[in-house]
Amino acid sequence: MASQTTDTGTDIITVDHLKKTFGELTAVNDVSFSVRRGEIFAFLGPNGAGKTTTIKMLTTLLRPTSGSIRLNGHDPLHDQDAVRKSFGIVFQDPSLDDELTAWENLELHGVLYSVPKALRRERMEQLLEIVGLSDRKNDITRHFSGGMKRRLEIARGLLHHPKVLFLDEPTIGLDPQTRNHLWNYVGELNRKEGITVFLTTHYMEEADKVATRIAVIDHGKIVGQGSSQELKTQTNTQSLEDAFLALTGNAIREEEASSADGMRQMAQMWRGKRR
Amino acid sequence: MFPIIYILWLRQIKRYIRSRSRIVGSLGQPLLFLLALGFGFGPTFEKAGGGDYFQFLVSGVVAMSILFTAMFSGIEIIWDRQFGFLKETLVAPVSRLTIMVGRTLGGATVATLQGCIVLVLAVIFGFRTELTLTLLLAPVFMFLIALLFTALGTAVACKLEDMQGFQLIMNFLIMPLFFLSGALFPLDSAPVALIWIARFDPLSYGVDGLRGALIGASHFGIAADFGILIVVTAVLLWIGSVLFKSIEA
């Protein structure tokens, strides 16, 4: 059910002079890069560098202040639905409905993306099998562990057979076993199905291992681009972590507490009160 | 479009049915109003020549539980927004209007169900009504109240970043809507100023219409109630959908 590809060459994502300001703050400042069809592209940067803002613009959740984007040949500003059909996304924060079962979460996604019923059911069974959740499909997702939720979200992101899979810090808070399992699976998907993967992570060794190409963003600007080896050569360093630090400096970044942190507290009170 | 509206509607219903403790919990307040006020004020009300207060109060308390449930359903968008599920719907290749319609119908259905439960409880505690054709209008009014306030809750939620403003809404919107609506007192004998205030409160027409349908006593007239509710609901749905379209995650 993926949308028709209007192939314009080897690049599946092109970003040109992209800019996003929130009042005084420039979150993304004149960013340009491209992602090739079929590659695993890592987008790295310290906290508050503009990674998530960029992903939100690529995925139609935010409107750019200026600049242009093309994803799978479509413009997220003017051809939202075509772009939305082209990608699947696993958000930084979980986005499952935690009062629905695993099966119902997938079903809802399939209906939202108009995947025909028979095909939908077939893929749902398959994907649950692949992420190892078949025996838990009728359980409410609230009781799932972080790793299980992530796996289910990945299955959900793939249900409509997207061309690009966005993974925004997918391994945060996961144990090494689950992380390893997840990256193996993503790598396999990329090789077998040719799905382009766009990921962000704070774990340099993960990026080093899985990504074909890497872009480093800091203060809203791209400060380095290329393969892991190229970045190391550029900065004259031995590891990607050192290269990253050489590009972005050693200063620790202040990030404002997101309103979600406050909300979590409220939610606990609220739920405690209402249930 | 319709399968999408249906599945979003179904989601709300499932969430409602699964949170049994929430259903039971939210019955406490209407029950208190019904029993404490209904039986407490009953004799005084009767002495003053107002008739049976309990019979009078039921429509108000049913409307109250619908108001609360509907507003919360609308405001739940903030929740979905903070905890991510809203993003899942916003990146889907579906128009915002479709999403909003599905959610709002779901929320309104849930609120109507909640109102039905309160009504059944009222019957258990002694509420009696004549079985006439106008009784069929009761569910219509209940659903209209539910729809109107789910749309209002949605519109309000689109303008709120997080739950910080929730207390404000509770105290300066929901409570006044309820207390100034004639849910608890008859508008017929209220001071003129209060009647005028009630005229600007959409819940007044909901309560009044429901009361007309249930016990045949209405202040504005059922037809006027119905017309005004329809118009206000349509306007709020429109405002809600405009605001919902502008949400950026």
Interface residues (C-beta under 8 A of the other chain):
Chain A: K56 T59 T60 L61 L62 R63 Q80 D81 A82 R84 K85 F87 I89 F91 D93 P94 S95 L96 D97 D98 E99 L100 E104 E107 L108 H109 V111 L112 Y113 S114 I140 R156 S259 A260 G262 M263 M266 A267 W270 R274 R275
Chain B: P3 I4 I7 L8 R11 K14 R15 R18 S19 S21 R22 G25 S26 W79 Q82 F83 G84 F85 K87 E88 T89 L90 V91 A92 P93 V94 E161 D162 M163 Q164 E248 A249
